[in-house]
């Protein structure tokens, strides 16, 4: 039976004021990390190694959905298939619940022995799903050896409840790397037009998204030397291009729609609209429409040369983007989508492209992918069911996805996709910081798609970047 409220709050007070309880930290003496059936308390001697093991555990399960269940305590079976709380929202009170979740990203945190996380939480009120934004959080190791998982309040909405903010925290007592099981004491709370809280003992089993050995071997026989590996090779000179002024802003804009199978409706318009907006902001640009693999490769080579003296180098891609074994590929229009072998032979690896761009220029790098359409290949080749995988941002890089990792973006019914439509509208506002632009884009897309699509960014920029013309 779920314990809805912590002992410090009465049920009535929680309903009326949203009294938020912290998980009982004192009930966890130290977090234990288990591997190969050997469990070791986390302390100063193994802290760094332990946090990196936890990071890998989460990374291998990125974008895979998992459930959180209520348990009676350590070594006890689950007593429910969710984590619940009593909420007074709208005209009637009811049960709110955290049904499932999926980690979207994990990176090293700003302080030692910490991780930054982004998660999608799927919640219900009286059994009806809520529309919720993603939540940002941290996993930290305290000086006393306790691992604490906390997610900042995130927005949820449903007509009967109205607007609420949900927060979640958990003091972890045990992490089993082999069983991929995380257990500990949690608290869950909402504030806003619906108020409530709950706490108890939770068990989370993080999925394993890694491919099995036989599938990896099969892929190894398919993978060729990707074209972008040759972008910086000494024996492959880049096409001659005019020298660019110091501090120039350059852009490569690609819009692929004319695929033999699975053609897209709006990507040509998206690229042309984006090119016009970037031109108004003072970018020198190369625009490729319906580019096959060879044209994409030659365009990238020329762009790399242009980017050498640039202050900002921006790549915008609209078209089919496909994830295979945790890698993202930007697909040329000449691809035969019948097999992963054809995709690898007619596409650009996004991670390798960013690595090459990082070698070409020390300036700011921006990659915008309105490319998270569906993946037509068999599931055994994928680490997630749909969309693109997370990309770690190299130094001084900003990566923008039209939707969150593992999700599919909409092509749109108008002349532009919802994402590009929102982006070009926001680019028209001068002198805005890059992060502010994409924050506004995210709000616009979430509203237009009724929560079906949430844009996502990953950044390693160390200074504020503005795209507006000087």
C-alpha positions as CSV (number, residue, x, y, z in Angstrom):
1,X,0.0,0.0,0.0
2,X,1.5,3.4,-1.0
3,X,2.3,5.7,1.8
4,X,0.9,9.0,0.4
5,X,2.4,11.4,2.8
6,X,5.5,11.8,5.0
7,X,5.0,11.6,8.7
8,X,5.7,15.4,9.0
9,X,2.6,16.3,6.9
10,X,-0.9,15.4,7.5
11,X,-3.0,14.3,4.6
12,X,-5.3,17.3,4.8
13,X,-2.4,19.8,4.9
14,X,-0.8,18.2,1.9
15,X,-4.0,18.4,-0.1
16,X,-4.5,22.1,0.8
17,X,-1.0,23.4,0.7
18,X,1.0,20.9,-1.2
19,X,3.2,20.1,1.7
20,X,6.3,18.5,0.2
21,X,8.2,15.9,2.2
22,X,11.8,14.9,1.7
23,X,12.6,11.2,1.6
24,X,13.9,9.8,4.9
25,X,17.6,10.4,4.5
26,X,18.4,9.0,8.0
27,X,17.1,5.6,7.0
28,X,19.9,5.2,4.5
29,X,23.3,4.9,6.2
30,X,25.3,4.6,2.9
31,X,24.6,3.6,-0.7
32,X,25.7,0.2,-1.7
33,X,26.9,-0.6,-5.3
34,X,26.6,-4.2,-6.3
35,X,28.4,-5.9,-9.2
36,X,28.7,-9.6,-9.9
37,X,26.9,-10.3,-6.7
38,X,29.5,-8.4,-4.6
39,X,28.1,-5.3,-2.9
40,X,30.4,-2.5,-1.7
41,X,29.6,0.7,0.2
42,X,30.4,3.8,-1.8
43,X,33.1,5.8,-0.1
44,X,35.9,8.3,-0.9
45,X,38.1,5.5,-2.2
46,X,35.7,4.3,-4.9
47,X,33.5,7.4,-5.4
48,X,34.7,8.4,-8.8
49,X,34.6,4.9,-10.2
50,X,31.1,4.3,-8.7
51,X,29.6,7.4,-10.2
52,X,31.0,6.5,-13.6
53,X,29.5,3.0,-13.3
54,X,26.1,4.6,-12.5
55,X,26.5,6.9,-15.5
56,X,27.1,3.9,-17.8
57,X,24.1,2.1,-16.3
58,X,21.9,5.1,-17.2
59,X,23.5,5.7,-20.5
60,X,23.0,2.2,-21.7
61,X,19.3,2.6,-21.0
62,X,18.8,6.1,-22.6
63,X,15.3,6.6,-24.2
64,X,14.1,3.2,-23.0
65,X,10.9,3.4,-20.9
66,X,10.9,1.8,-17.5
67,X,8.4,1.6,-14.6
68,X,8.8,2.6,-11.0
69,X,7.0,0.4,-8.4
70,X,6.2,0.8,-4.8
71,X,7.8,-1.8,-2.4
72,X,7.4,-2.5,1.2
73,X,11.1,-1.9,1.9
74,X,14.6,-3.4,1.2
75,X,14.4,-6.9,-0.2
76,X,10.6,-6.7,-0.4
77,X,8.5,-7.4,-3.6
78,X,6.6,-4.6,-5.4
79,X,3.1,-3.9,-4.0
80,X,2.0,-1.7,-6.9
81,X,3.1,-0.9,-10.5
82,X,3.5,2.8,-10.0
83,X,4.3,5.5,-7.4
84,X,1.2,7.3,-6.2
85,X,0.0,10.3,-4.2
86,X,-3.3,11.8,-3.2
87,X,-4.0,15.1,-5.1
88,X,-6.7,17.7,-4.5
89,X,-7.1,19.1,-8.0
90,X,-10.0,20.7,-9.9
91,X,-13.5,19.9,-8.6
92,X,-12.6,16.5,-7.1
93,X,-9.7,14.9,-5.3
94,X,-8.1,11.9,-6.8
95,X,-5.0,9.7,-7.2
96,X,-2.0,11.0,-9.0
97,X,0.7,8.5,-10.1
98,X,4.1,8.3,-11.7
99,X,3.5,5.4,-14.1
100,X,6.8,5.2,-16.0
101,X,9.9,7.2,-17.1
102,X,12.8,7.3,-19.5
103,X,16.2,8.9,-19.2
104,X,16.9,11.2,-22.1
105,X,20.5,12.3,-21.3
106,X,23.2,11.9,-18.7
107,X,26.4,14.0,-18.5
108,X,29.0,14.7,-15.8
109,X,27.8,17.2,-13.3
110,X,29.4,20.6,-12.4
111,X,30.9,19.3,-9.1
112,X,32.8,16.2,-8.3
113,X,30.9,12.9,-8.1
114,X,27.7,14.2,-9.7
115,X,25.7,13.7,-12.8
116,X,23.3,16.0,-14.8
117,X,20.2,14.2,-16.0
118,X,17.1,14.8,-18.2
119,X,14.1,12.6,-17.9
120,X,10.7,12.2,-19.3
121,X,8.1,11.3,-16.5
122,X,4.7,9.9,-17.5
123,X,2.1,10.7,-14.9
124,X,-1.6,10.3,-14.5
125,X,-4.5,11.8,-12.5
126,X,-7.5,9.5,-11.8
127,X,-6.0,7.1,-14.5
128,X,-5.9,9.8,-17.2
129,X,-2.5,10.8,-18.7
130,X,-1.2,14.3,-18.0
131,X,0.8,16.3,-20.6
132,X,4.2,16.9,-18.9
133,X,7.4,18.7,-19.8
134,X,10.7,17.0,-19.4
135,X,12.5,17.4,-16.0
136,X,16.1,18.3,-15.4
137,X,17.8,16.7,-12.4
138,X,21.0,15.7,-10.6
139,X,22.5,12.6,-9.1
140,X,24.9,13.4,-6.4
141,X,27.1,11.6,-3.9
142,X,27.1,13.2,-0.4
143,X,30.2,13.3,1.8
144,X,28.6,10.5,3.9
145,X,28.4,8.1,0.9
146,X,24.6,8.5,0.1
147,X,23.5,8.8,-3.5
148,X,20.6,11.3,-3.9
149,X,18.5,11.6,-7.1
150,X,16.5,14.8,-7.4
151,X,14.4,16.3,-10.3
152,X,13.4,19.9,-10.3
153,X,9.7,20.8,-10.5
154,X,8.4,20.3,-14.0
155,X,5.1,21.4,-15.6
156,X,2.1,19.1,-16.1
157,X,-1.3,19.9,-17.4
158,X,-4.7,18.2,-17.7
159,X,-8.1,20.0,-18.0
160,X,-9.5,18.7,-14.8
161,X,-6.4,19.3,-12.7
162,X,-5.2,22.5,-14.4
163,X,-1.5,23.5,-14.2
164,X,0.7,21.7,-11.7
165,X,4.4,21.3,-11.0
166,X,5.7,17.9,-10.0
167,X,8.9,17.2,-8.1
168,X,10.6,13.9,-7.3
169,X,13.6,13.0,-5.1
170,X,15.0,9.7,-3.9
171,X,17.7,8.7,-1.5
172,X,19.2,5.5,-3.0
173,X,20.2,2.6,-0.7
174,X,21.3,0.0,-3.3
175,X,22.3,-0.1,-7.0
176,X,22.7,-3.4,-8.6
177,X,24.6,-3.1,-11.9
178,X,23.9,-6.7,-13.1
179,X,20.2,-6.6,-12.3
180,X,20.0,-2.9,-13.3
181,X,17.9,-2.3,-10.2
182,X,17.9,0.9,-8.2
183,X,16.1,1.1,-4.9
184,X,15.6,3.6,-2.1
185,X,13.3,6.0,-0.3
186,X,11.4,8.5,-2.5
187,X,9.1,11.6,-2.2
188,X,6.8,12.8,-4.9
189,X,4.8,16.0,-4.7
190,X,2.7,18.4,-6.8
191,X,1.9,22.1,-6.3
192,X,-0.3,24.5,-8.3
193,X,-4.0,24.0,-9.0
194,X,-3.5,20.4,-7.8
195,X,-1.7,19.8,-4.5
196,X,-0.5,16.6,-3.0
197,X,2.4,14.5,-1.8
198,X,3.5,10.9,-1.4
199,X,6.5,9.0,-0.1
200,X,7.7,5.5,0.3
201,X,10.2,2.9,-0.9
202,X,10.7,2.6,-4.7
203,X,12.3,0.1,-7.0
204,X,13.4,1.2,-10.5
205,X,14.8,-1.2,-13.1
206,X,16.8,0.6,-15.7
207,X,16.5,-1.0,-19.2
208,X,19.5,-2.2,-21.1
209,X,19.4,-0.7,-24.6
210,X,22.7,-2.3,-25.8
211,X,22.6,-4.6,-28.7
212,X,23.4,-8.2,-28.3
213,X,26.7,-9.7,-29.4
214,X,25.4,-11.4,-32.5
215,X,23.7,-8.2,-33.8
216,X,26.9,-6.2,-33.1
217,X,28.8,-8.7,-35.2
218,X,26.3,-8.4,-38.0
219,X,26.6,-4.6,-38.0
220,X,30.4,-4.8,-38.0
221,X,30.2,-6.6,-41.3
222,X,28.0,-3.7,-42.7
223,X,29.9,-0.7,-41.5
224,X,32.1,1.0,-44.0
225,X,34.6,3.7,-43.5
226,X,32.2,6.6,-43.1
227,X,32.7,9.5,-45.6
228,X,33.1,12.0,-42.8
229,X,36.2,10.2,-41.5
230,X,37.9,11.6,-44.7
231,X,36.9,15.2,-44.1
232,X,40.1,16.0,-42.3
233,X,42.4,13.4,-44.0
234,X,45.6,14.9,-45.4
235,X,45.4,12.9,-48.7
236,X,41.9,14.3,-49.5
237,X,42.2,18.0,-50.2
238,X,39.0,20.1,-49.8
239,X,37.7,22.0,-52.8
240,X,39.1,25.5,-53.2
241,X,36.9,28.2,-51.6
242,X,37.2,31.9,-51.2
243,X,38.9,33.0,-47.9
244,X,36.4,34.1,-45.3
245,X,36.7,37.2,-43.1
246,X,37.9,36.7,-39.5
247,X,34.9,36.2,-37.3
248,X,32.6,35.3,-40.2
249,X,29.3,33.4,-39.6
250,X,28.9,30.5,-42.0
251,X,26.1,28.0,-42.4
252,X,25.4,24.8,-44.3
253,X,21.7,24.2,-44.9
254,X,20.4,20.9,-46.2
255,X,16.8,20.0,-47.0
256,X,16.2,16.4,-48.3
257,X,12.7,15.4,-49.3
258,X,12.9,13.4,-52.6
259,X,13.6,10.0,-51.2
260,X,12.6,7.1,-53.5
261,X,10.8,5.5,-50.5
262,X,9.4,7.5,-47.6
263,X,9.5,11.0,-49.3
264,X,9.0,14.0,-47.0
265,X,6.6,16.9,-47.5
266,X,8.1,19.9,-45.9
267,X,11.9,19.6,-45.7
268,X,12.6,21.5,-48.9
269,X,10.5,24.4,-47.7
270,X,12.1,24.1,-44.2
271,X,15.6,24.4,-45.6
272,X,14.7,27.4,-47.9
273,X,12.9,29.2,-45.1
274,X,15.9,28.6,-42.7
275,X,18.3,29.8,-45.3
276,X,16.4,33.0,-45.8
277,X,16.4,33.7,-42.1
278,X,20.1,33.0,-41.7
279,X,20.9,35.2,-44.6
280,X,19.0,38.1,-42.9
281,X,21.2,37.4,-39.8
282,X,24.4,37.9,-41.8
283,X,25.4,34.2,-42.4
284,X,27.3,33.2,-45.5
285,X,25.6,30.0,-46.5
286,X,25.6,27.0,-48.7
287,X,22.2,25.5,-49.4
288,X,21.7,21.9,-50.6
289,X,18.3,20.7,-51.7
290,X,17.6,17.0,-52.3
291,X,21.3,16.2,-51.9
292,X,22.5,12.7,-52.5
293,X,25.4,11.3,-50.5
294,X,28.1,12.6,-52.8
295,X,26.7,16.1,-52.8
296,X,26.4,16.1,-49.0
297,X,30.0,15.0,-48.7
298,X,31.4,17.6,-51.1
299,X,29.2,20.3,-49.5
300,X,30.5,19.4,-46.1
301,X,34.1,19.5,-47.2
302,X,33.7,23.0,-48.6
303,X,31.9,24.0,-45.5
304,X,34.7,22.8,-43.3
305,X,37.1,25.0,-45.2
306,X,34.8,28.0,-44.9
307,X,34.5,27.3,-41.1
308,X,38.2,27.5,-40.4
309,X,38.2,31.3,-39.6
310,X,34.5,31.5,-38.5
311,X,33.2,32.8,-35.2
312,X,30.0,30.6,-35.7
313,X,29.7,27.6,-37.9
314,X,26.1,26.3,-38.2
315,X,24.7,23.2,-39.8
316,X,20.9,22.8,-40.3
317,X,19.6,19.5,-41.6
318,X,16.0,18.7,-42.5
319,X,15.4,15.2,-43.8
320,X,15.5,11.6,-42.8
321,X,17.6,11.0,-39.7
322,X,18.1,7.4,-38.6
323,X,19.6,5.9,-35.5
324,X,21.5,2.6,-35.9
325,X,23.2,1.1,-32.8
326,X,23.2,4.4,-30.9
327,X,24.7,6.4,-33.8
328,X,22.8,9.0,-35.8
329,X,23.0,9.2,-39.6
330,X,21.8,12.0,-41.9
331,X,20.6,10.3,-45.0
332,X,21.1,11.3,-48.7
333,X,18.3,11.1,-51.1
334,X,20.0,8.3,-53.1
335,X,19.7,5.8,-50.2
336,X,18.0,2.4,-50.6
337,X,16.2,2.1,-47.3
338,X,16.0,-1.7,-47.6
339,X,18.9,-2.4,-45.3
340,X,21.3,-0.7,-42.8
341,X,24.2,-1.4,-45.2
342,X,22.6,1.0,-47.7
343,X,22.1,3.6,-45.1
344,X,25.7,3.5,-43.9
345,X,26.9,3.8,-47.5
346,X,24.6,6.8,-48.3
347,X,24.7,8.9,-45.2
348,X,26.7,11.1,-42.9
349,X,27.5,10.2,-39.3
350,X,26.4,13.2,-37.3
351,X,28.9,12.5,-34.5
352,X,31.9,12.2,-36.8
353,X,30.7,15.3,-38.7
354,X,30.8,17.3,-35.4
355,X,34.3,15.9,-34.5
356,X,35.6,17.0,-37.9
357,X,34.0,20.4,-37.5
358,X,35.6,20.7,-34.0
359,X,39.0,20.2,-35.7
360,X,38.3,22.7,-38.4
361,X,37.3,25.6,-36.1
362,X,37.7,26.7,-32.5
363,X,34.7,28.9,-32.8
364,X,31.1,28.1,-31.8
365,X,29.5,25.1,-33.6
366,X,25.8,24.8,-33.9
367,X,24.0,21.7,-35.2
368,X,20.2,21.9,-35.8
369,X,18.5,18.6,-36.6
370,X,14.9,18.7,-37.8
371,X,15.4,15.1,-38.7
372,X,13.8,12.9,-36.1
373,X,11.4,11.1,-38.5
374,X,10.8,7.4,-38.1
375,X,13.4,4.6,-38.4
376,X,12.2,1.9,-40.9
377,X,14.8,-0.7,-40.0
378,X,14.3,-3.8,-37.9
379,X,14.4,-3.3,-34.2
380,X,17.5,-5.5,-33.7
381,X,19.6,-2.7,-35.3
382,X,18.3,0.0,-33.0
383,X,18.9,1.0,-29.4
384,X,15.5,2.7,-29.3
385,X,12.2,2.3,-31.1
386,X,12.0,5.7,-32.8
387,X,13.8,8.9,-33.4
388,X,17.5,9.8,-32.9
389,X,19.9,9.0,-30.1
390,X,21.6,11.4,-27.7
391,X,24.8,13.1,-29.0
392,X,27.4,14.3,-26.6
393,X,28.3,17.9,-27.4
394,X,32.0,18.4,-28.1
395,X,33.6,21.5,-26.6
396,X,32.0,24.8,-27.8
397,X,29.1,23.1,-29.5
398,X,25.3,23.5,-29.3
399,X,23.1,20.7,-30.6
400,X,19.4,21.2,-31.2
401,X,17.0,18.3,-31.9
402,X,13.4,18.9,-33.1
403,X,12.2,16.4,-30.6
404,X,13.6,14.6,-27.6
405,X,15.9,11.5,-28.0
406,X,13.9,8.4,-28.9
407,X,10.9,10.3,-30.2
408,X,9.6,11.1,-33.6
409,X,9.1,14.7,-34.9
410,X,6.1,15.8,-37.0
411,X,6.5,16.8,-40.6
412,X,3.6,19.2,-40.3
413,X,0.5,19.9,-42.4
414,X,1.5,23.4,-43.5
415,X,4.4,24.6,-45.5
416,X,6.9,24.0,-42.7
417,X,7.4,21.5,-39.9
418,X,6.2,22.7,-36.5
419,X,9.8,22.9,-35.3
420,X,11.2,24.9,-38.2
421,X,8.1,27.1,-38.3
422,X,8.7,28.1,-34.7
423,X,12.5,28.5,-35.2
424,X,12.3,30.9,-38.1
425,X,9.7,32.9,-36.3
426,X,12.0,33.3,-33.3
427,X,15.1,34.1,-35.5
428,X,13.3,37.2,-36.7
429,X,13.7,38.7,-33.2
430,X,17.1,40.4,-33.2
431,X,19.8,40.3,-30.5
432,X,18.6,37.2,-28.7
433,X,20.8,34.7,-27.0
434,X,21.0,31.3,-28.5
435,X,19.6,29.5,-25.4
436,X,16.7,32.0,-25.2
437,X,15.8,31.4,-28.9
438,X,15.5,27.6,-28.4
439,X,13.7,27.9,-25.1
440,X,11.0,29.9,-26.9
441,X,11.0,27.4,-29.8
442,X,10.4,24.6,-27.3
443,X,7.4,26.3,-25.7
444,X,5.9,27.0,-29.2
445,X,6.3,23.5,-30.5
446,X,4.9,21.9,-27.3
447,X,1.9,24.1,-27.5
448,X,1.3,23.5,-31.3
449,X,1.6,19.8,-31.0
450,X,-0.4,19.5,-27.7
451,X,2.6,18.0,-26.0
452,X,3.3,15.3,-28.6
453,X,6.7,16.8,-29.5
454,X,9.2,18.4,-27.2
455,X,12.4,19.9,-28.7
456,X,15.6,19.2,-26.9
457,X,19.1,20.7,-26.8
458,X,22.6,19.7,-25.6
459,X,25.3,22.3,-25.2
460,X,28.9,22.7,-24.1
461,X,29.1,26.4,-25.0
462,X,31.1,28.5,-22.5
463,X,29.9,31.9,-23.5
464,X,26.7,33.6,-24.6
465,X,26.1,33.3,-28.4
466,X,23.9,35.6,-30.4
467,X,23.0,34.9,-34.0
468,X,21.9,38.4,-35.0
469,X,23.8,40.4,-37.5
470,X,26.3,42.8,-36.1
